[in-house]
């Protein structure tokens, strides 16, 4: 759509608006996907507590609000300066959300010994994707502070960040920092998500050996006479005699 906007004459403002909306909408799902993966990683460990549940909800709301601000800012053609303010606010929220997600990610590693087996593999995938996602977030912030979106195709003057402008900036920067980083994150999440058998974690938890359970308790159901877990003290019906064996 950006290419179409640059090639179309007379200038079609709607093409620029649509392109920017799609770019802004592309980042929010990536952050929400990261949030969802982190919550899955912490299942049966730390993510299901009352405080962490509220934290995850707050982060989800932040992603939604940031997306709304970014889209509204990109579609405010009547007041360009006001729209640019909303774009910057949305970009800052995206950056703060990313930093908080990195913090939750670090907490997962600090509690890695409490995570279920296959959740650890999912955590490695998140760790691999976060650097690329960080570059994508950085591009969004730099683009928001590069000046208003020029619907005329003429770059803004006097702004050192003009080359990061989504509409009139350097297309190579947009390709690498914007699109390529986004594609890499999508490929990592799709691959790791498809290869991780999360349900097997519950099967591993359920497949316990009953003999091991008794040994963990310090008593065996088949212990020698005098130490039997099933032999009541005193003169029970199956109380063992001094020389072994059972009598009524």
N, C-alpha and C positions, 0 to 999 in steps of 0.2 A: 504493500500500500504506500510505503514511503517512495518507492521508485515510481509508482504510478502518479503520486502527487507531484513529484519533480518533473515528470515528463508531460503532464497534462497542462494544456494551455487552451483557454484561459484557466487561471488557477482555481482549483476546486478545494475549498477550505475543508469540506467534509472528509476528504481523503487524509489530510493531515490529522484531523481530529480522530478519525477511526484508527489510524496507525498508532497514535499516542495511547489511545485507550487500550489497544491490544498489548502494547509494550508494558503499560502499567498493570494490566490484568495478568500478564505472564509471571510477574514476580510473586504476587500474593499466593497463588496456589502452591508455589514451590516452598514458601515459608510455612504454609499450613500443612503441607505434606511432611515437612521436617518435624513440625510440632506433633503430628499424628504418629510418626515413627517413634519419636522420643517417648510418647505416652505408652506406645506398645512395648517398647524396650523395658519400661519400668513396671510392667504388669507383675503382680505378685511380689513386688520388691518395694517400690516407694511411690509410684504414681497414683495409687488408689486411695491414698490418705485424704482426709478432708482438706488440708491446706494445699496439697499439691493439685488436687482437683480444681480448686479455685484459681490456682496459678495458671493451669492449662486453659481454663476458660477465659481468663483475662488476656492471655496471649492470643487466643483465637479472636477475641473482640478487637484487639489492637490491629491484627492483620486486616480485619474487615473494615475498620475505620480508616486505616491507611489507604486501602484500595479506594474507598469512597472519596476521600480527599484528593487523591491523585487523579481520579477520573473526572471529578468535578472541576478541578483546576485545569485539566486539559481541554475541557469543553466550554470553558468560560471565555468565549470569543468577544463578548461585549465589553468586558473589563479585563484586559490582558494582565495588568499588574496584580489585580485581585486574584485572578486565576493562578498566577505564578506563586503567590503567597500560599495558596492551598496546595500547589504542587510540592513546594518546599516542606510544608507541614507533613504531607503524606510521606515524602522521602525520609524525613527525620524519624517518623514512626517506624518505617520499614527498617531503618538502621538500628533503632533501639530494640526492635523485636528480634533482629538477627543477633545482637549482642546477648540478649536474654536467652535465646535458644542455645547459643554457644555455652552459656553458663549452665543450663540444664544438661547439655551434652557432657560437660566436664564433671558434673555431679554423677552422671551415669558411670563414667569411668572410675570415679572414686568409690562407687558401690558395685563395681563389676563382679565381685565375688558373690553378691546376692542375686545376680541376674540369672534367669534361666538360660540353658545352654545355647539355643539358637538365637536368643535375643542378643547375645554377644556378637554374633556374626552380623546382625542387623546394625549394631552399634558401630562396627568397623565400616560399614557402608556409609553411615552418616558422617563419620570422621573423614572419609575420602571425599565426600561431596561438599562439605562445609567451606573449604578454601575457594572452590569455584563459585559457590553461592555467594560468598563474601565479595568477590569481584563483581558479580552481578548487582549486588546491593550498592556497592561503591559507585558503579556506573549510574545507577538511578539517582543517587545523591548528587553526583557531579552534574548530571544532566539537569536536575531540578534547579541548581544554582548557576547554570550556564546562561541564564537569561530567559525571557519569555519565549514561548514557541512562536516562531515566525511563520505565519501562514502565507507569506508572500515569497518565501524562498530566499530572502535576503538575510545573511547572518547579522546578528547583533554586534555592534561595535563597542570597543572599550571593555570587553569582558574577557579575562584571561582564560576562562573555562568555556569559551565559545565553541571550541572544537568538540566538546562533549554534548552539544545541543542535539537533541534527537532529530530535529527537522533540518537544521542547516549545518550541523557539525561534520566531522570527518567520518565518512561511511566505514572506514576500516576499524575505527575505534568502536563504532556501534556493532559491527560484525563480530569482533573478538570479545569485547567486554560485555556486550549485551546478548547477542544471539548464541554465540559459541558456548559461553559459560552456561547459559540456560539449557542448551542441548546436552551438555556433558552431565549436568545434574539430573536431568530427566533420564538419561541412559543409565546412570548409576542407580537411581532409585528404582527404576523399572527392573533392572537385572537383579539387584539384591532382593527386592520384594518378591520376585518370582522364584528365586532360588532358596529362600528361607522357609523351611517347613515349620512354621510357628506352632501348629497344632501338635507336633511331635513333642514339644516341651511338656504338654499336659499328660501325654501318654507316659513320658519318662517319670513324671511325678506319681502317677497312679500305679506303675508296675513295681511295687515294692515286694521284697521277699519276706514272708511272715516269720521265717526262722531268724532273719537278721533283726527284725523288730524285737523279738524276745531277747536276743543277745544284747541289744542296745539297752534293754531294761535291766540287765544284770542277772536275769533268770531265764532258764531254758525249760520249755515244757517237757523236755526229755532228760532232765538232769537226774543224777543218781539218787538212790533212796536217801531220804533225809534232807534233800535239797530240791525236791520236786515242786514245781510251781503249782501243781494240782493236788498236792498232798496236804490236807488241813492238819493243823496242830491238834494234839490230843488223841482221842480214840475215834477218829473218823472212820467211815465205812471202808475207805481205801487207804488208811494210814499204813505206812510201811513198818514191818517188824525189824528187829535189830539185825537179823541175818538176811534182809532183803526179801522180796516177794510181797504179795498182797493177800490179806485175809479179810473175810467178811466180819 
